[in-house]
Amino acid sequence: MADHPAEPDVEPPAEDAYRLLVESVVDYAIFMLDPTGRVISWNAGAERIKGYSAQDIIGRHFSLFYPPDDLAARKPWHELEVAAEVGRFEDEGWRLRKDGSRFWANVVITPLFEKSGRLRGFAKVTRDVTERMRAEEALRASEERFRLLVQGVLDYAIFMLDPTGRVISWNAGAERIKGYSAREIVGEHFSLFYPPEDLVARKPWRELEVAVDVGRFEDEGWRLRKDGTRFWANVVITALTDETGRLRGFAKVTRDMTERRRVERTLTEQRKLVGHLVEAQELERRRIAWDVHDDSIQSMVAVGMRLQLLANRLPEPEAAGVRKLDEAVRSSIGRLRDLVFRLRPPELDRHSLAQALDHYLTDVAGSWGVTYRLRHALDDEPSAESAITIFRICQEALVNIRKHARASAVEVSLTSVDGGTLVEVADNGVGVGAGVDTAAGAPADRPAFDHFGMIEMRERAETAGGWWSMGEGEGGGTVVRFWIPDSSGGEP
């Protein structure tokens, strides 16, 4: 018998290829129902999503996948009726897996008709979109929380403008600050909030243009309330664009800064007044120091010289009395010179700040029983005004060390920094937070920020345009730091 040639492979019919494709899909449950709704086919995706094997489910009614409330409403049968009537049914809702757990499903039911028009059954495609639904719910909840947050904020006027500048949303803070209700203002142009001089300058429209160009605009200025009164506002306008870059509108946040501005202006005026008082005080101190030095001290020096001459001409008993009087005059001259130095250190006018501080430290350190070190690295001598401010703060800091720190050593440093002078006065005493146990009956003797001397130091520094601070030193003790700008300097 002759061998027959092998038959060539034959491609499966198109319907077989389609069946293989459907059965292999795992992301969609694709199955067939008979006209009554019983399952007659089942793919891998249906098994993965719903948990039933083909053996478990074929022949059973698809209502098995619906929760009790849907069954009570006869939803499965209604879906088949709609699909048969209009040619398609689509829905999203809860469905059940074999283990009873729920998943959010996107469902499409398509009726299948013969050429004669007789209904053969239904094709049903189900997709598990639980994660998408949860993400959408989370987004909606987040948007709702944000809306409630924005609506509930009272300290800020937060509202939206359309691309032309008309108000399209309005929160409670906007109503409180500006006086308009949402019903009164939505649809109106936001230029309504600007005073006449800003409208003449077309400021509202220019602000929107800047926000569009750079993404954001911020400003402070006068704005109007509904009753016509003015308030000082901090305003931030943010341009809002969609993913294509098209302008959708603007977010506008306004805060009433009237009270803050009033306080700042009051503080500025107070500091100016303090500055004038300090200046007047220093001028008076200088005048008194010069008068004492040029008049009283010089006169007493002359008296002392005459007493010395007189003592040399008198016999011893009378000369001894004159010499005692001369010693009293010399002692008074010394005290007057100390007074002159405290009123106005001559070195500040004749020499330098460093010399004035060195002279002061030499005089006071010995009497307090402490050692001292003065370090200075100044690029230029501070101006006369800055020098006296620095000297006075150092004086007060050293007085506080003597009163409170119980220190045995003090170090003062002067450094040129950013157009001014950075000063540190450090001691090795008990520190800012230290104190004697009050329970033992001893007084707590510690530096305190609310001490008058501390307040005076801070006021002097800030009035001069600088800053002042006090804290613990690296090795213990206390460090007073302050920075004073020179006449043409600014704060670093």
Secondary structure by P-SEA (a helix, b strand, c coil): cccccccccccccaaaaaaaaaaacccccccccccccccccccaaaaaaccccccccccccccccccaaaaaaaaaaaaaaaaaaccccccbbbbbccccbbbbbbbbbbbbbcccccccbbbbbbbbaaaaaaaaaaaaaaaaaaaaaaaacccccccccccccccccccaaaaaaccccccccccccccccccaaaaaaaaaaaaaaaaaacccccccccccccccbbbbbbbbbbbbbcccccccbbbbbbbbaaaaaaaaaaaaaaaaaaaaaaaaaaaaaaaaaaaaaacaaaaaaaaaaaaaaaaaaccaaaaaaaaaaaaaaaaaaaaaaaaaaaacccccccccaaaaaaaaaaaccccccccbbbbbbccccccaaaaaaaaaaaaaaaaaaaccccccbbbbbbbbcccbbbbbbbbccccccccccccccccccccccccaaaaaaaaaaaaacccccccccccbbbbbbbcccccccccc
